[in-house]
Amino acid sequence: MYQEERLLKILEYLNENNNMSIHIICEMFSVSRDTARRDILKLIEQGAVTRTHGGICLPTLKNTIKDYRERIESYSEDKRRIATRALEFINEDEHYFFDVSTIIRLLCGNLDKRVTILTHSLDNIEILSENKDVDISSIGGYLNKNNRFFYKLDCLEYLKGIRFDAVFLGAASITEDGFYYVDEEDAFIKHAAVKKSTKVIMLTEYEKFKRSSYYKGASWDEIDVIITNKMPPSTFVQIIETYNIQLIIV
């Protein structure tokens, strides 16, 4: 794989998770630590990332983020197909929870029905604010500038009196015991939303299967539909069949 292709993949990962360690770069691309460091230096020189202890993250609320997001999305037809297929689960006058995810960000841009959406994603709010047919609510509170989501301590109480027709989730990683995320607060919000929904729909790329992350946001028995771009590894297909999850490959 050429360096430019790796850099785009790294930026795509950062758009989903925002933080990335040297270890993850080495593991994801099967490269040495020296190669990973050269990739990091190249991205820093371009102003695309900021160095952190042990890795990199996206710059906070800079225009360069938007520029690189647009570039990455132009290379990810798989994400667009997943987002487009998810539209079939959107019905007029229903209530939904939209997660923090670049695929769901694309879903927001394609919405063409009159719906009500609750989200904790700053990017979703920005896009949906231009759609006159969508009523938007936000959890509000503290803004996590790295991963661009809102969080407040009483979000569980806030969600207590709400019921969703469906929750649309992304994933940082998918393992044999569930769906994991980078931020504990983000995982907590997802977990709470899942408990308040009639249907849970996971939108994820194949690469997320067996990737590692930190905080569990949902279990297999809570998922109703998975939309992805490639047949998952056999271990996961067995799990999907065990829990009678609808699997859609686009």
N, C-alpha and C positions, 0 to 999 in steps of 0.2 A: 504494500500500500504506500503510495506517495505521501510526502509530508502534508501537502495541501489537503488531501482527502482526510488524513488523520485530524488536521486542525478543524475541519468542518464537523467531523464526528465529535470532537472534544467540545466544540461550541454548542452542538446539538444537545449533548449530555448536560452541559452547564445550563442551558435554557430550561431543562427539566429539573435539575437538582441544585444548580448554581455553585456548589462546592465540589471540587474534584481533587483527589490526592494523586501524588506521583504513582503510588501503588496501583490505583485503579487504572491509570493510563497504561502502565506496563502490562497489567492483566488483560485489559480490554483489547489491546493491539498486539500483544505478544512481542513487546519491544524491551530493550534494556533501559535501565534508569538514565543512562547518558542520553539516549534518544528521547526519552520522555522530557528530560530537562531542556534539550534543544527545542522541542515543540513548545514548551512553556515559555522559553525566552522569546521565541518568534511571536507568540501571541501577545506577550507583554510589550514587545517592540511595536506591534501594530495597535496597541491601546485597546485590545479586545478583552483582556482579563487583568485582574489584579492578583499579585502574589499573596498567598496566605502561608501560615505555618504548615509546611508539608504539602503544599499544593497551590491551587488557584481558585478564584471565584470571579463572577462577573462584576464589572464596575457598577457602582450603585447609582441607579437612576440617571444614566448618561445617554446621550443620543447614540453613542456607538453601539449600545445594546440593541436598540431598535434596528440600526443598520444591519447588524450581524444576524438578528432574528429573521429579518426579511430575506437575507441571503440564504440562511439555512433552510427556511421554509421552501424556498424556490428549488432546493435540492431534495426535498422530502415528499415525493409524490405518495409514498405509503401513508404518511400522516394525513394527507388530504383525503385519500380514499377512506381511511378509517373514520375521519370526521364526517364525510359525506354519508357514509353508511349509517352513522349514528342518528342522522336526521329522521330516519324512519321510526324512531322511538319517541319523537317529539310530536305532541298533539295539541291542538288549539285549546286555549284556556286552562291548561294544566300548570302545575307548580313543580319546579325542578331545583335541585342543588347542582351547581357547576363547580368542579374542583379547579385547583391550580395545575395547569398542564398546557403544553403547547398544542396538543391535539384538540383539547377543549377550547383553547383560544381560537383555533380554526373553526371549530363548531359554532362558536359565538358569531363569527363573521358570516356564516352561512344561514343563520336562522331566518326563516321567512314565515313564522307563525306568531300569533298573539299568545304570549305565555308570560308567566311570572317566574323570575329566577332569583334565587339567593346564592351569593357567592362570597368567598373571602379573597378572591383574586383581583389585584389591582388592574391587571391587563384585561381581564374579562369585563370589568366595570367600564374601562376606557372604551372598549369596542362596542359594548351593548348600549352605552349612553347615546350612541348615534342611531339606534334602532327604535323608531317611534312605536313599534308594536310590542316591545318588551318592557315589562315593569321590572325594575331591578331593586333588590335589597342587598345590603352589605352587612356582614357581621360587625364591621367597624372595629375600633380599638387601636391597638399598637400595630404599626406597619413594620413587618420584617422586610427591611430594604434589600437584603440579599436575594430572597426568594419571592419577594413582591406579593406577600399575602398579609391580611389583617388577622389579628388575634386579640381576644380579650378574655380575662379570667372567668367571666360569667357567661361564656358562649354556650355552655351546656344548658344553663338556665334559659338562655335566649331561644335555643332550639327546642326546648321542652314543649312549647305550645305550638309547634309547627309540624305539618305532615307534608311530605313530598310524594308526588306521583312517581318520580324516579330521581336517582342520584347518578351523575356521570362522574366517574373517577379516572384519574391517571395513576401511574405507578412509577416509583423510582426503581423498585426491584420486586420480582415475584419469586417466592421460594415455595418449598413443599408445605410450609405451614402458614402461608398467607402473603399479604401485600404490604410492602415496606416503603418508608419515606425517610427523607434526610432530617427533617425537623420534627421534634417531639410535639410541638404545639400544632403543627400542620396535621400530623397523624391523628391527634386528639380530635380535631375538628371533623376530619373525615369519618372517624369512628362514630362520632355523635350523629352526624348526618345520615350515615348508613342505618343506624338504629331507628331513624324516623322516616324511612322510605319504604314504599310499596315494592319498588324494583331498584336493583343496583346494577349499573352497566359500567363495565371496565373497558376503557379505550387504551390500548397499549401496543407498542411495537414488539416484535419477536425478541429483540435484544434484551428486553427487561427480564426475561425468564432466566433465573439463576444468577442474575446480577445481585450484588450485595448492597444493603443499606441498613438503616439503624432502628427505625421505630415502626412498629406494626400498626396499620390503620384499618385493616379489614381481614377477615378470615374467609376461607373458601366457602363455607356454608352460608355466607352472607351475599355471595355474588350470584346474580341471575343470568347475566349475559357478558360474554367477552368478545370484543371485536378487535382483531389483530391482523397483521399482514402476512403471516406465515404460520403453518401448522406448528404448534408448540412441541417441545421435546416429548417423547413418549411417556415419561414419568408424569408430566403435567396433563397430558391427554387422559390418562387413567384417572387422575384426580378430578378433572372436569367431568368425566363420565360418572364418577362416583357420586358427585354432588348434583348431577343432572343440570349442569350449566349449559346454556345455549352458546355454542361456539360458532362465530362468524369469521371466515377468512376472506379478506378483500384483496 
